[in-house]
Amino acid sequence: MARSDPKRRRRRQMTIPVAAVAGFLPLAGVVMQSMKDGGPSLVGYNVVSNLTGYDIPSHTWNWRYMERGTVPIVAGMLIHKFIGGKLGVNRMLSRAGVPLVRL
């Protein structure tokens, strides 16, 4: 006879980490605007400069270029890790039965 164990885990379900995905939205906006303005070559230039901070034509580095690329991605990952994980917000969402969404 199967016994009822309160520590038994349920089957894993797919979840979407909202904070981590939201960190990529500014970069997606840059890609869409670049496609409208100049096509694929401008997309490549803008993605490289927004993720690395390096300006290819002038061969300089400026951290302000990363404001729409690396900074939001890192911020989203940190929010997901510390607020969602360490503070237990994701666990509370799971126990409350909220489907598909995690912080």
TORKOL-4160 file (C-alpha; in steps of 0.2 Angstrom, whole numbers, padded with zeros to 4 digits, m for minus):
103
<pt num="1" X="0000" Y="0000" Z="0000"/>
<pt num="2" X="0007" Y="0017" Z="m0005"/>
<pt num="3" X="0010" Y="0029" Z="0010"/>
<pt num="4" X="0006" Y="0047" Z="0010"/>
<pt num="5" X="0022" Y="0056" Z="0012"/>
<pt num="6" X="0021" Y="0075" Z="0014"/>
<pt num="7" X="0039" Y="0078" Z="0008"/>
<pt num="8" X="0035" Y="0069" Z="m0009"/>
<pt num="9" X="0039" Y="0080" Z="m0024"/>
<pt num="10" X="0028" Y="0083" Z="m0038"/>
<pt num="11" X="0033" Y="0081" Z="m0056"/>
<pt num="12" X="0043" Y="0095" Z="m0063"/>
<pt num="13" X="0034" Y="0107" Z="m0074"/>
<pt num="14" X="0041" Y="0120" Z="m0087"/>
<pt num="15" X="0043" Y="0137" Z="m0079"/>
<pt num="16" X="0048" Y="0154" Z="m0087"/>
<pt num="17" X="0059" Y="0165" Z="m0076"/>
<pt num="18" X="0051" Y="0182" Z="m0080"/>
<pt num="19" X="0065" Y="0193" Z="m0073"/>
<pt num="20" X="0079" Y="0184" Z="m0083"/>
<pt num="21" X="0068" Y="0185" Z="m0099"/>
<pt num="22" X="0064" Y="0203" Z="m0096"/>
<pt num="23" X="0083" Y="0207" Z="m0095"/>
<pt num="24" X="0084" Y="0202" Z="m0114"/>
<pt num="25" X="0069" Y="0214" Z="m0119"/>
<pt num="26" X="0080" Y="0230" Z="m0121"/>
<pt num="27" X="0092" Y="0221" Z="m0133"/>
<pt num="28" X="0077" Y="0214" Z="m0143"/>
<pt num="29" X="0071" Y="0231" Z="m0145"/>
<pt num="30" X="0088" Y="0237" Z="m0151"/>
<pt num="31" X="0088" Y="0222" Z="m0164"/>
<pt num="32" X="0071" Y="0227" Z="m0170"/>
<pt num="33" X="0075" Y="0245" Z="m0172"/>
<pt num="34" X="0092" Y="0241" Z="m0181"/>
<pt num="35" X="0083" Y="0229" Z="m0193"/>
<pt num="36" X="0071" Y="0244" Z="m0198"/>
<pt num="37" X="0085" Y="0256" Z="m0199"/>
<pt num="38" X="0100" Y="0247" Z="m0208"/>
<pt num="39" X="0097" Y="0229" Z="m0210"/>
<pt num="40" X="0108" Y="0214" Z="m0204"/>
<pt num="41" X="0124" Y="0223" Z="m0204"/>
<pt num="42" X="0118" Y="0236" Z="m0192"/>
<pt num="43" X="0110" Y="0223" Z="m0181"/>
<pt num="44" X="0127" Y="0214" Z="m0179"/>
<pt num="45" X="0136" Y="0231" Z="m0175"/>
<pt num="46" X="0123" Y="0236" Z="m0162"/>
<pt num="47" X="0122" Y="0219" Z="m0154"/>
<pt num="48" X="0141" Y="0218" Z="m0152"/>
<pt num="49" X="0142" Y="0236" Z="m0145"/>
<pt num="50" X="0127" Y="0234" Z="m0133"/>
<pt num="51" X="0134" Y="0217" Z="m0126"/>
<pt num="52" X="0153" Y="0221" Z="m0125"/>
<pt num="53" X="0153" Y="0240" Z="m0124"/>
<pt num="54" X="0166" Y="0240" Z="m0139"/>
<pt num="55" X="0163" Y="0253" Z="m0153"/>
<pt num="56" X="0170" Y="0244" Z="m0169"/>
<pt num="57" X="0173" Y="0259" Z="m0180"/>
<pt num="58" X="0182" Y="0270" Z="m0167"/>
<pt num="59" X="0191" Y="0255" Z="m0158"/>
<pt num="60" X="0186" Y="0262" Z="m0141"/>
<pt num="61" X="0177" Y="0254" Z="m0126"/>
<pt num="62" X="0163" Y="0264" Z="m0117"/>
<pt num="63" X="0153" Y="0256" Z="m0103"/>
<pt num="64" X="0138" Y="0267" Z="m0108"/>
<pt num="65" X="0135" Y="0256" Z="m0123"/>
<pt num="66" X="0131" Y="0242" Z="m0112"/>
<pt num="67" X="0116" Y="0250" Z="m0104"/>
<pt num="68" X="0104" Y="0242" Z="m0116"/>
<pt num="69" X="0113" Y="0225" Z="m0117"/>
<pt num="70" X="0123" Y="0218" Z="m0103"/>
<pt num="71" X="0117" Y="0228" Z="m0089"/>
<pt num="72" X="0099" Y="0223" Z="m0090"/>
<pt num="73" X="0103" Y="0205" Z="m0093"/>
<pt num="74" X="0114" Y="0204" Z="m0078"/>
<pt num="75" X="0101" Y="0213" Z="m0068"/>
<pt num="76" X="0088" Y="0201" Z="m0073"/>
<pt num="77" X="0099" Y="0186" Z="m0068"/>
<pt num="78" X="0103" Y="0194" Z="m0051"/>
<pt num="79" X="0085" Y="0197" Z="m0048"/>
<pt num="80" X="0080" Y="0179" Z="m0052"/>
<pt num="81" X="0094" Y="0172" Z="m0042"/>
<pt num="82" X="0093" Y="0183" Z="m0026"/>
<pt num="83" X="0075" Y="0188" Z="m0025"/>
<pt num="84" X="0067" Y="0173" Z="m0033"/>
<pt num="85" X="0079" Y="0160" Z="m0026"/>
<pt num="86" X="0087" Y="0166" Z="m0009"/>
<pt num="87" X="0071" Y="0175" Z="m0003"/>
<pt num="88" X="0060" Y="0161" Z="m0008"/>
<pt num="89" X="0048" Y="0170" Z="m0020"/>
<pt num="90" X="0049" Y="0157" Z="m0033"/>
<pt num="91" X="0045" Y="0143" Z="m0019"/>
<pt num="92" X="0030" Y="0154" Z="m0013"/>
<pt num="93" X="0024" Y="0155" Z="m0031"/>
<pt num="94" X="0026" Y="0136" Z="m0033"/>
<pt num="95" X="0017" Y="0132" Z="m0017"/>
<pt num="96" X="0003" Y="0144" Z="m0022"/>
<pt num="97" X="0000" Y="0134" Z="m0038"/>
<pt num="98" X="0004" Y="0148" Z="m0050"/>
<pt num="99" X="0008" Y="0139" Z="m0066"/>
<pt num="100" X="0022" Y="0143" Z="m0078"/>
<pt num="101" X="0028" Y="0159" Z="m0070"/>
<pt num="102" X="0043" Y="0161" Z="m0059"/>
<pt num="103" X="0053" Y="0177" Z="m0054"/>
